[in-house]
Structure formats: C-alpha cells, structure tokens
Amino acid sequence: MENKIKLGIFLVLFSVLSFAFYHVNLSYIVGSQEQSFTMFQFVGPVGGGIMGPGIGAVSAVAVDFAAKILLGKMSWDLVGFIRLFTVAAAAVCFGMVREKKWAGIVIPAAGMLLFWANPVGAEAWGYALLWLIPVAASFLASNLFMRSLASTFQAHVIGSLAFLYFVGLPAAAWWALIPLVLVERGLFAAGMSVTYVSLNSIISFVQGKVVGSEVVKVEPAYSLVKVRE
C-alpha cells in the first residue's frame, strides 16, 4: 500500500511537470491553427521509460486531455480525439523498444501502407518514406537519442494519418512538410533525451536520500547521479 501511495505521489508530480510543459508552445500544426506542438512532447513519452509503457501511456492521455480541457485547446472532432493517443503511442514505444524492436516498427510500417492507400497519400508517396527513420532507429534503440527518435515518430505517424484521412491536405503540402518534419522530430528526440536524463538524475538523487523510495524505474546509464546500491 505504501508503494502505491508513493507511486500516486510521483504520478501527480509527473502530471504537474507535464502540465507545466504544456504551456510552452513550439509551433502550430500545419492544417490546424487551433492546435500546436508544445514541450509536452518532450516529457509525455518518457513516462513510458520511467513508469512502464502501460502506466506511462495512460498518464500521457490523461494529462493531454486534462490540459487541453483546462487550457481550452481541446478540438472536439475526430482528429482531436485521435491526437490524444499520439503521445501514448510514443510512451509505449519508449518503454518497450529497447528490448522489443517491433514496438517501434509496427506502427510506421502499417502507417506507410495506409498512407499510400489514400489517393492523396499515393501522390505524396515520398512523405511516408520518412517512417523508415523510426524503423531504422528501433534497431539502434540502445542509444537514447535513437530510442527517442523511434518514439516520437510513433506519434507522428498517427497524427499524419489522422490529418490525411480527415482533414484533407493537398499532396503539395505533404511534400513541402518533409524538411520541416525532419527538423521537428529531431528537436523532439533531442528534447526527450535531455528530459529523460534530467528525470533519471532527479529520481536517482531522491532515491539516494530517501530509503524505500524505489517505486519507479531508473536507468543508471542515463543518470548524472550515482544510484544508491
């Protein structure tokens, strides 16, 4: 029971941090000026590595939904609801892909087929080739940046398919987005990597000071603080 209470406290603190990051907009989403990418994309997915893919994914969806409601950013259409699960997919991948490569491959592989099955997607076929990046990164997931890159692209695949099928961007727009996506996902992967090292270091410090506080996972290789034996 005590560990459940401690895990609950950590979830609250993690949610508060995620909500704070949600206030920092990075860029608007092409095709929807009402929705934007925020620094939540840095912290949401790494919960899968700290709390496990299941709890991390649920936490990501809950924070995303609550933040959008409180900030008045929730889009009450199908695309808006689909986007609630993009960071959850990233969290699952982040928590699993190091040991199970398929966790970073299935969504991009299926995404390419679904993209090309759409007439506009077939015309903008080169855009879906971007999703070979997370496939390759999944095989190099022992590296934190590659793990983060594979993870952030899970969200990108789902979000892109939602816009392709339910918003209707023209083929020219998809082609024009390719260089932007490369920069954007590289930035997200770097931000996730820094966030993960920071959280591992903070948790390691707390666990070193408080006996019996080990209720979440720490990867010593990504901590700047020596983990207490």
Beta strands, then each sheet from edge to edge (+ up, - down):
strand 1: 25-29
strand 2: 32-38
sheet 1: 1+ 2-
end
